[in-house]
Amino acid sequence: MKHIHYMDQEPEVVDFDGAEKTVIRHIITEKDGAPNFNLRVLTIEAGGKSPEHSHPWEHEFFVLKGQGIGIMGDKEEKLRPGDVIYCPPDVHHCIKATEQMEVI
């Protein structure tokens, strides 16, 4: 069993093309014995964004705090704490923060 507070996990700067003012904490990964699941927490500063990207697997997001815009394909949605987004495989997506956000 792994038990930590997510803020105790060292943040890493997201340096993919298009990412701005974003750090990621890798909470649960294959290093923890999870071959099919990754739990990550993104912190996006106001005015920042995650990289626009797509991949062949689905992606789920849960907004812990802050507000912003979720972009999935050609759709944009306002985001606030408690919101959940499902992004199907191969759909371009990113999150833009209008105020500091934390997103799982």
N, CA, C and O atoms as a GROMACS GRO file, in nm:
protein
  416
    1MET      N    1   0.085  -0.118   0.000
    1MET     CA    2   0.000   0.000   0.000
    1MET      C    3   0.089   0.124   0.000
    1MET      O    4   0.191   0.130   0.068
    2LYS      N    5   0.048   0.220  -0.077
    2LYS     CA    6   0.115   0.349  -0.078
    2LYS      C    7   0.021   0.450  -0.015
    2LYS      O    8  -0.097   0.455  -0.049
    3HIS      N    9   0.074   0.529   0.077
    3HIS     CA   10  -0.008   0.631   0.143
    3HIS      C   11   0.078   0.756   0.157
    3HIS      O   12   0.175   0.758   0.232
    4ILE      N   13   0.041   0.860   0.082
    4ILE     CA   14   0.110   0.989   0.091
    4ILE      C   15   0.008   1.100   0.078
    4ILE      O   16  -0.105   1.078   0.034
    5HIS      N   17   0.048   1.219   0.115
    5HIS     CA   18  -0.030   1.338   0.083
    5HIS      C   19   0.022   1.385  -0.052
    5HIS      O   20   0.143   1.390  -0.073
    6TYR      N   21  -0.067   1.420  -0.143
    6TYR     CA   22  -0.022   1.453  -0.279
    6TYR      C   23   0.076   1.569  -0.282
    6TYR      O   24   0.160   1.575  -0.371
    7MET      N   25   0.067   1.662  -0.188
    7MET     CA   26   0.159   1.776  -0.187
    7MET      C   27   0.300   1.734  -0.145
    7MET      O   28   0.394   1.810  -0.164
    8ASP      N   29   0.314   1.615  -0.087
    8ASP     CA   30   0.447   1.565  -0.051
    8ASP      C   31   0.521   1.508  -0.171
    8ASP      O   32   0.642   1.485  -0.164
    9GLN      N   33   0.450   1.486  -0.281
    9GLN     CA   34   0.514   1.437  -0.404
    9GLN      C   35   0.580   1.554  -0.475
    9GLN      O   36   0.516   1.657  -0.496
   10GLU      N   37   0.704   1.540  -0.510
   10GLU     CA   38   0.779   1.649  -0.575
   10GLU      C   39   0.716   1.687  -0.709
   10GLU      O   40   0.692   1.600  -0.793
   11PRO      N   41   0.687   1.815  -0.731
   11PRO     CA   42   0.631   1.856  -0.860
   11PRO      C   43   0.739   1.861  -0.968
   11PRO      O   44   0.856   1.887  -0.940
   12GLU      N   45   0.697   1.836  -1.092
   12GLU     CA   46   0.786   1.845  -1.208
   12GLU      C   47   0.725   1.945  -1.305
   12GLU      O   48   0.604   1.944  -1.328
   13VAL      N   49   0.807   2.032  -1.360
   13VAL     CA   50   0.759   2.128  -1.459
   13VAL      C   51   0.718   2.052  -1.585
   13VAL      O   52   0.792   1.967  -1.634
   14VAL      N   53   0.600   2.084  -1.636
   14VAL     CA   54   0.554   2.024  -1.762
   14VAL      C   55   0.619   2.104  -1.874
   14VAL      O   56   0.592   2.223  -1.891
   15ASP      N   57   0.707   2.037  -1.950
   15ASP     CA   58   0.783   2.109  -2.052
   15ASP      C   59   0.750   2.063  -2.193
   15ASP      O   60   0.830   2.080  -2.285
   16PHE      N   61   0.631   2.004  -2.212
   16PHE     CA   62   0.586   1.970  -2.346
   16PHE      C   63   0.553   2.098  -2.422
   16PHE      O   64   0.518   2.199  -2.362
   17ASP      N   65   0.565   2.093  -2.554
   17ASP     CA   66   0.532   2.209  -2.637
   17ASP      C   67   0.391   2.258  -2.606
   17ASP      O   68   0.296   2.180  -2.604
   18GLY      N   69   0.378   2.386  -2.581
   18GLY     CA   70   0.247   2.445  -2.556
   18GLY      C   71   0.209   2.455  -2.410
   18GLY      O   72   0.118   2.530  -2.377
   19ALA      N   73   0.276   2.382  -2.323
   19ALA     CA   74   0.244   2.392  -2.180
   19ALA      C   75   0.300   2.524  -2.125
   19ALA      O   76   0.408   2.568  -2.164
   20GLU      N   77   0.224   2.585  -2.036
   20GLU     CA   78   0.266   2.710  -1.974
   20GLU      C   79   0.226   2.710  -1.828
   20GLU      O   80   0.113   2.676  -1.794
   21LYS      N   81   0.318   2.746  -1.742
   21LYS     CA   82   0.291   2.765  -1.598
   21LYS      C   83   0.222   2.642  -1.538
   21LYS      O   84   0.127   2.657  -1.461
   22THR      N   85   0.270   2.522  -1.571
   22THR     CA   86   0.207   2.398  -1.526
   22THR      C   87   0.310   2.305  -1.465
   22THR      O   88   0.418   2.284  -1.521
   23VAL      N   89   0.277   2.249  -1.348
   23VAL     CA   90   0.358   2.143  -1.288
   23VAL      C   91   0.270   2.021  -1.267
   23VAL      O   92   0.148   2.032  -1.257
   24ILE      N   93   0.334   1.905  -1.261
   24ILE     CA   94   0.263   1.779  -1.244
   24ILE      C   95   0.325   1.702  -1.128
   24ILE      O   96   0.447   1.702  -1.108
   25ARG      N   97   0.240   1.638  -1.052
   25ARG     CA   98   0.284   1.547  -0.946
   25ARG      C   99   0.237   1.407  -0.987
   25ARG      O  100   0.116   1.384  -1.001
   26HIS      N  101   0.330   1.315  -1.004
   26HIS     CA  102   0.297   1.176  -1.037
   26HIS      C  103   0.273   1.102  -0.906
   26HIS      O  104   0.369   1.071  -0.835
   27ILE      N  105   0.148   1.076  -0.873
   27ILE     CA  106   0.112   1.021  -0.743
   27ILE      C  107   0.116   0.868  -0.743
   27ILE      O  108   0.181   0.808  -0.657
   28ILE      N  109   0.048   0.805  -0.838
   28ILE     CA  110   0.051   0.658  -0.851
   28ILE      C  111   0.084   0.626  -0.996
   28ILE      O  112   0.018   0.674  -1.088
   29THR      N  113   0.188   0.543  -1.016
   29THR     CA  114   0.233   0.506  -1.150
   29THR      C  115   0.272   0.359  -1.152
   29THR      O  116   0.253   0.287  -1.054
   30GLU      N  117   0.328   0.317  -1.265
   30GLU     CA  118   0.377   0.179  -1.276
   30GLU      C  119   0.486   0.151  -1.173
   30GLU      O  120   0.504   0.035  -1.134
   31LYS      N  121   0.558   0.252  -1.128
   31LYS     CA  122   0.660   0.234  -1.024
   31LYS      C  123   0.598   0.188  -0.892
   31LYS      O  124   0.667   0.129  -0.808
   32ASP      N  125   0.469   0.215  -0.874
   32ASP     CA  126   0.398   0.174  -0.753
   32ASP      C  127   0.326   0.041  -0.772
   32ASP      O  128   0.254  -0.004  -0.684
   33GLY      N  129   0.345  -0.022  -0.890
   33GLY     CA  130   0.279  -0.149  -0.918
   33GLY      C  131   0.145  -0.133  -0.986
   33GLY      O  132   0.064  -0.226  -0.986
   34ALA      N  133   0.120  -0.017  -1.045
   34ALA     CA  134  -0.007   0.009  -1.114
   34ALA      C  135   0.018   0.009  -1.265
   34ALA      O  136   0.048   0.114  -1.322
   35PRO      N  137   0.008  -0.107  -1.332
   35PRO     CA  138   0.042  -0.114  -1.474
   35PRO      C  139  -0.059  -0.049  -1.568
   35PRO      O  140  -0.024  -0.020  -1.683
   36ASN      N  141  -0.181  -0.024  -1.523
   36ASN     CA  142  -0.286   0.027  -1.612
   36ASN      C  143  -0.345   0.160  -1.568
   36ASN      O  144  -0.445   0.204  -1.624
   37PHE      N  145  -0.285   0.224  -1.471
   37PHE     CA  146  -0.346   0.343  -1.413
   37PHE      C  147  -0.237   0.440  -1.371
   37PHE      O  148  -0.134   0.400  -1.318
   38ASN      N  149  -0.261   0.568  -1.396
   38ASN     CA  150  -0.173   0.675  -1.347
   38ASN      C  151  -0.259   0.780  -1.278
   38ASN      O  152  -0.357   0.828  -1.335
   39LEU      N  153  -0.222   0.814  -1.156
   39LEU     CA  154  -0.289   0.924  -1.086
   39LEU      C  155  -0.190   1.038  -1.080
   39LEU      O  156  -0.081   1.028  -1.023
   40ARG      N  157  -0.230   1.149  -1.142
   40ARG     CA  158  -0.145   1.268  -1.148
   40ARG      C  159  -0.226   1.388  -1.104
   40ARG      O  160  -0.348   1.393  -1.123
   41VAL      N  161  -0.158   1.485  -1.046
   41VAL     CA  162  -0.222   1.611  -1.010
   41VAL      C  163  -0.149   1.722  -1.083
   41VAL      O  164  -0.028   1.740  -1.068
   42LEU      N  165  -0.224   1.798  -1.163
   42LEU     CA  166  -0.169   1.914  -1.232
   42LEU      C  167  -0.199   2.039  -1.151
   42LEU      O  168  -0.311   2.056  -1.102
   43THR      N  169  -0.101   2.124  -1.138
   43THR     CA  170  -0.123   2.258  -1.084
   43THR      C  171  -0.093   2.354  -1.199
   43THR      O  172   0.018   2.358  -1.251
   44ILE      N  173  -0.194   2.431  -1.237
   44ILE     CA  174  -0.181   2.525  -1.348
   44ILE      C  175  -0.202   2.665  -1.293
   44ILE      O  176  -0.309   2.696  -1.240
   45GLU      N  177  -0.100   2.749  -1.305
   45GLU     CA  178  -0.111   2.886  -1.256
   45GLU      C  179  -0.206   2.966  -1.344
   45GLU      O  180  -0.229   2.932  -1.460
   46ALA      N  181  -0.262   3.073  -1.288
   46ALA     CA  182  -0.350   3.161  -1.366
   46ALA      C  183  -0.279   3.205  -1.493
   46ALA      O  184  -0.165   3.249  -1.489
   47GLY      N  185  -0.348   3.192  -1.606
   47GLY     CA  186  -0.290   3.227  -1.734
   47GLY      C  187  -0.210   3.114  -1.798
   47GLY      O  188  -0.162   3.129  -1.910
   48GLY      N  189  -0.196   3.003  -1.727
   48GLY     CA  190  -0.122   2.889  -1.780
   48GLY      C  191  -0.214   2.788  -1.847
   48GLY      O  192  -0.336   2.804  -1.847
   49LYS      N  193  -0.152   2.684  -1.905
   49LYS     CA  194  -0.231   2.580  -1.968
   49LYS      C  195  -0.152   2.451  -1.977
   49LYS      O  196  -0.028   2.451  -1.978
   50SER      N  197  -0.224   2.342  -1.982
   50SER     CA  198  -0.161   2.214  -2.008
   50SER      C  199  -0.133   2.207  -2.158
   50SER      O  200  -0.190   2.284  -2.235
   51PRO      N  201  -0.044   2.116  -2.201
   51PRO     CA  202  -0.016   2.109  -2.345
   51PRO      C  203  -0.138   2.056  -2.422
   51PRO      O  204  -0.210   1.970  -2.373
   52GLU      N  205  -0.158   2.108  -2.542
   52GLU     CA  206  -0.262   2.053  -2.630
   52GLU      C  207  -0.205   1.924  -2.688
   52GLU      O  208  -0.099   1.925  -2.750
   53HIS      N  209  -0.276   1.813  -2.666
   53HIS     CA  210  -0.225   1.684  -2.713
   53HIS      C  211  -0.339   1.584  -2.726
   53HIS      O  212  -0.452   1.612  -2.686
   54SER      N  213  -0.307   1.469  -2.781
   54SER     CA  214  -0.401   1.357  -2.786
   54SER      C  215  -0.320   1.229  -2.771
   54SER      O  216  -0.198   1.230  -2.787
   55HIS      N  217  -0.389   1.121  -2.740
   55HIS     CA  218  -0.325   0.990  -2.725
   55HIS      C  219  -0.430   0.884  -2.745
   55HIS      O  220  -0.550   0.913  -2.740
   56PRO      N  221  -0.389   0.759  -2.766
   56PRO     CA  222  -0.486   0.654  -2.799
   56PRO      C  223  -0.563   0.598  -2.679
   56PRO      O  224  -0.632   0.497  -2.694
   57TRP      N  225  -0.554   0.659  -2.564
   57TRP     CA  226  -0.633   0.616  -2.448
   57TRP      C  227  -0.721   0.732  -2.402
   57TRP      O  228  -0.693   0.849  -2.429
   58GLU      N  229  -0.826   0.697  -2.330
   58GLU     CA  230  -0.916   0.799  -2.276
   58GLU      C  231  -0.847   0.874  -2.163
   58GLU      O  232  -0.746   0.829  -2.108
   59HIS      N  233  -0.904   0.988  -2.130
   59HIS     CA  234  -0.848   1.069  -2.022
   59HIS      C  235  -0.964   1.128  -1.942
   59HIS      O  236  -1.059   1.182  -1.999
   60GLU      N  237  -0.954   1.117  -1.812
   60GLU     CA  238  -1.056   1.173  -1.723
   60GLU      C  239  -0.990   1.281  -1.638
   60GLU      O  240  -0.874   1.269  -1.598
   61PHE      N  241  -1.065   1.387  -1.610
   61PHE     CA  242  -1.015   1.497  -1.527
   61PHE      C  243  -1.117   1.529  -1.419
   61PHE      O  244  -1.238   1.521  -1.441
   62PHE      N  245  -1.067   1.564  -1.301
   62PHE     CA  246  -1.151   1.612  -1.191
   62PHE      C  247  -1.088   1.740  -1.140
   62PHE      O  248  -0.971   1.741  -1.102
   63VAL      N  249  -1.166   1.848  -1.139
   63VAL     CA  250  -1.115   1.978  -1.094
   63VAL      C  251  -1.126   1.985  -0.942
   63VAL      O  252  -1.236   1.984  -0.886
   64LEU      N  253  -1.010   1.994  -0.876
   64LEU     CA  254  -1.008   2.006  -0.730
   64LEU      C  255  -1.033   2.149  -0.686
   64LEU      O  256  -1.113   2.174  -0.596
   65LYS      N  257  -0.964   2.243  -0.750
   65LYS     CA  258  -0.982   2.383  -0.714
   65LYS      C  259  -0.948   2.472  -0.831
   65LYS      O  260  -0.879   2.431  -0.924
   66GLY      N  261  -0.998   2.594  -0.826
   66GLY     CA  262  -0.971   2.691  -0.930
   66GLY      C  263  -1.073   2.688  -1.042
   66GLY      O  264  -1.168   2.609  -1.040
   67GLN      N  265  -1.051   2.775  -1.139
   67GLN     CA  266  -1.142   2.784  -1.254
   67GLN      C  267  -1.062   2.797  -1.382
   67GLN      O  268  -0.948   2.844  -1.382
   68GLY      N  269  -1.125   2.754  -1.491
   68GLY     CA  270  -1.058   2.763  -1.620
   68GLY      C  271  -1.148   2.715  -1.731
   68GLY      O  272  -1.271   2.714  -1.719
   69ILE      N  273  -1.085   2.677  -1.840
   69ILE     CA  274  -1.154   2.632  -1.959
   69ILE      C  275  -1.098   2.496  -1.999
   69ILE      O  276  -0.976   2.479  -2.009
   70GLY      N  277  -1.186   2.399  -2.021
   70GLY     CA  278  -1.147   2.270  -2.074
   70GLY      C  279  -1.173   2.268  -2.223
   70GLY      O  280  -1.282   2.302  -2.268
   71ILE      N  281  -1.074   2.229  -2.300
   71ILE     CA  282  -1.088   2.224  -2.445
   71ILE      C  283  -1.073   2.079  -2.489
   71ILE      O  284  -0.969   2.016  -2.465
   72MET      N  285  -1.177   2.026  -2.553
   72MET     CA  286  -1.179   1.889  -2.603
   72MET      C  287  -1.223   1.894  -2.748
   72MET      O  288  -1.340   1.920  -2.777
   73GLY      N  289  -1.131   1.868  -2.840
   73GLY     CA  290  -1.165   1.879  -2.982
   73GLY      C  291  -1.204   2.022  -3.013
   73GLY      O  292  -1.125   2.114  -2.989
   74ASP      N  293  -1.325   2.043  -3.066
   74ASP     CA  294  -1.370   2.178  -3.100
   74ASP      C  295  -1.465   2.236  -2.996
   74ASP      O  296  -1.530   2.338  -3.021
   75LYS      N  297  -1.472   2.172  -2.878
   75LYS     CA  298  -1.562   2.219  -2.772
   75LYS      C  299  -1.483   2.281  -2.658
   75LYS      O  300  -1.374   2.236  -2.624
   76GLU      N  301  -1.540   2.386  -2.599
   76GLU     CA  302  -1.483   2.450  -2.481
   76GLU      C  303  -1.589   2.456  -2.372
   76GLU      O  304  -1.705   2.487  -2.398
   77GLU      N  305  -1.547   2.424  -2.250
   77GLU     CA  306  -1.637   2.427  -2.135
   77GLU      C  307  -1.572   2.502  -2.020
   77GLU      O  308  -1.453   2.484  -1.993
   78LYS      N  309  -1.649   2.586  -1.952
   78LYS     CA  310  -1.599   2.650  -1.830
   78LYS      C  311  -1.586   2.544  -1.722
   78LYS      O  312  -1.671   2.456  -1.710
   79LEU      N  313  -1.479   2.552  -1.644
   79LEU     CA  314  -1.453   2.455  -1.538
   79LEU      C  315  -1.447   2.523  -1.402
   79LEU      O  316  -1.400   2.636  -1.390
   80ARG      N  317  -1.496   2.453  -1.301
   80ARG     CA  318  -1.490   2.500  -1.163
   80ARG      C  319  -1.472   2.379  -1.072
   80ARG      O  320  -1.485   2.266  -1.120
   81PRO      N  321  -1.444   2.398  -0.944
   81PRO     CA  322  -1.421   2.285  -0.855
   81PRO      C  323  -1.538   2.186  -0.856
   81PRO      O  324  -1.655   2.225  -0.851
   82GLY      N  325  -1.504   2.059  -0.862
   82GLY     CA  326  -1.603   1.953  -0.864
   82GLY      C  327  -1.641   1.907  -1.003
   82GLY      O  328  -1.704   1.802  -1.018
   83ASP      N  329  -1.604   1.984  -1.106
   83ASP     CA  330  -1.636   1.944  -1.244
   83ASP      C  331  -1.552   1.825  -1.287
   83ASP      O  332  -1.437   1.809  -1.245
   84VAL      N  333  -1.612   1.743  -1.371
   84VAL     CA  334  -1.547   1.624  -1.426
   84VAL      C  335  -1.554   1.632  -1.578
   84VAL      O  336  -1.657   1.670  -1.634
   85ILE      N  337  -1.445   1.595  -1.643
   85ILE     CA  338  -1.440   1.591  -1.789
   85ILE      C  339  -1.397   1.451  -1.832
   85ILE      O  340  -1.305   1.393  -1.773
   86TYR      N  341  -1.462   1.398  -1.933
   86TYR     CA  342  -1.418   1.274  -1.997
   86TYR      C  343  -1.373   1.309  -2.138
   86TYR      O  344  -1.448   1.371  -2.214
   87CYS      N  345  -1.253   1.270  -2.174
   87CYS     CA  346  -1.201   1.292  -2.308
   87CYS      C  347  -1.177   1.157  -2.374
   87CYS      O  348  -1.094   1.080  -2.326
   88PRO      N  349  -1.247   1.126  -2.483
   88PRO     CA  350  -1.229   0.998  -2.552
   88PRO      C  351  -1.088   0.986  -2.613
   88PRO      O  352  -1.018   1.086  -2.626
   89PRO      N  353  -1.047   0.864  -2.648
   89PRO     CA  354  -0.917   0.845  -2.713
   89PRO      C  355  -0.905   0.928  -2.840
   89PRO      O  356  -1.002   0.951  -2.911
   90ASP      N  357  -0.782   0.972  -2.866
   90ASP     CA  358  -0.745   1.041  -2.990
   90ASP      C  359  -0.810   1.178  -3.010
   90ASP      O  360  -0.808   1.231  -3.121
   91VAL      N  361  -0.867   1.237  -2.906
   91VAL     CA  362  -0.925   1.371  -2.914
   91VAL      C  363  -0.825   1.470  -2.853
   91VAL      O  364  -0.779   1.450  -2.740
   92HIS      N  365  -0.792   1.577  -2.926
   92HIS     CA  366  -0.703   1.680  -2.874
   92HIS      C  367  -0.769   1.747  -2.754
   92HIS      O  368  -0.889   1.776  -2.755
   93HIS      N  369  -0.689   1.772  -2.650
   93HIS     CA  370  -0.744   1.833  -2.530
   93HIS      C  371  -0.637   1.912  -2.456
   93HIS      O  372  -0.517   1.887  -2.469
   94CYS      N  373  -0.684   2.009  -2.378
   94CYS     CA  374  -0.599   2.086  -2.287
   94CYS      C  375  -0.687   2.160  -2.189
   94CYS      O  376  -0.809   2.169  -2.207
   95ILE      N  377  -0.624   2.212  -2.085
   95ILE     CA  378  -0.694   2.291  -1.984
   95ILE      C  379  -0.622   2.424  -1.972
   95ILE      O  380  -0.500   2.429  -1.960
   96LYS      N  381  -0.698   2.533  -1.975
   96LYS     CA  382  -0.645   2.668  -1.957
   96LYS      C  383  -0.699   2.722  -1.824
   96LYS      O  384  -0.819   2.714  -1.799
   97ALA      N  385  -0.611   2.775  -1.741
   97ALA     CA  386  -0.651   2.826  -1.609
   97ALA      C  387  -0.677   2.975  -1.614
   97ALA      O  388  -0.592   3.052  -1.658
   98THR      N  389  -0.795   3.016  -1.567
   98THR     CA  390  -0.824   3.158  -1.552
   98THR      C  391  -0.787   3.204  -1.411
   98THR      O  392  -0.770   3.323  -1.387
   99GLU      N  393  -0.775   3.109  -1.319
   99GLU     CA  394  -0.717   3.130  -1.186
   99GLU      C  395  -0.645   2.999  -1.154
   99GLU      O  396  -0.668   2.897  -1.219
  100GLN      N  397  -0.558   3.002  -1.054
  100GLN     CA  398  -0.480   2.880  -1.026
  100GLN      C  399  -0.573   2.760  -1.010
  100GLN      O  400  -0.675   2.767  -0.941
  101MET      N  401  -0.537   2.650  -1.075
  101MET     CA  402  -0.619   2.528  -1.072
  101MET      C  403  -0.536   2.410  -1.023
  101MET      O  404  -0.414   2.405  -1.041
  102GLU      N  405  -0.604   2.316  -0.960
  102GLU     CA  406  -0.550   2.183  -0.933
  102GLU      C  407  -0.646   2.084  -0.992
  102GLU      O  408  -0.766   2.088  -0.963
  103VAL      N  409  -0.593   1.996  -1.075
  103VAL     CA  410  -0.674   1.903  -1.151
  103VAL      C  411  -0.616   1.762  -1.142
  103VAL      O  412  -0.496   1.743  -1.159
  104ILE      N  413  -0.701   1.665  -1.113
  104ILE     CA  414  -0.659   1.525  -1.116
  104ILE      C  415  -0.686   1.474  -1.254
  104ILE      O  416  -0.659   1.358  -1.282
   0.00000   0.00000   0.00000
